[in-house]
Amino acid sequence: MIQYKGKILDENLEILNDFIYLKPHIVVRILKQSGIQVSSKPTLPEIIKKSLYALQTENKVFAEKIEKSIKLGDEANFDPITLGVSAAFSVVSSIIAAKQAKKQREAMINAKMMELASNEKLSLAQIQAMKEQGRIDILSNTILSYSQSLQSESTARQRDTALFVGIMGVGLAVMYATIQLFKK
């Protein structure tokens, strides 16, 4: 017996509650067949509320189907012909599913192999890029060294040129001074 806040649950409701707990998918199917809308992801509280609503509104289709399902455990709801056809469809669908699963496995293997090949190409490209980066670094260092040597040579030439111009200027000044002295 289920008790809540001092109230004892009716035996029939307790049986319904146990059935909802054990086979909620069957109760959802019966609710839908009885014209009661159930959410796409039903919960036990929702199923209980909708079932009690169906009983309170005296939904005869629900009441009859749920009573039959509880009595039979939903085992005898199929006739032998339906059961045979269902078994045949199950066999056919399992064969189709096996073929489909094999195709999916092959597709997954192919995708994994493509991913591995792509990773290999990326790794090779990365190694090549690292080699190229080393080459570029060496070339950059060479150009930098060359520009520094040109700069130092240019500075030395400028000093030499300035010294030459200075000496020439002093020489011209001496000559000019000498000419001016002898003119007088």
Residue pairs with C-beta under 8 A, 6 or more apart in sequence:
1 8
1 9
1 14
2 8
2 9
2 14
2 17
3 9
9 17
13 52
15 70
16 51
16 66
16 70
17 48
19 26
19 27
19 66
19 69
19 70
20 27
20 44
20 47
20 48
20 51
21 44
23 69
23 74
24 42
24 44
24 47
26 69
26 74
27 47
27 51
27 66
27 69
28 38
28 42
28 47
30 62
30 65
30 66
30 69
31 38
31 47
31 50
31 51
31 54
31 62
32 38
33 61
33 65
34 54
34 59
34 61
34 62
34 65
35 59
35 61
36 50
36 53
36 54
36 59
36 62
38 46
38 47
38 50
39 46
51 62
51 66
54 62
54 63
55 62
55 63
68 77
69 77
78 86
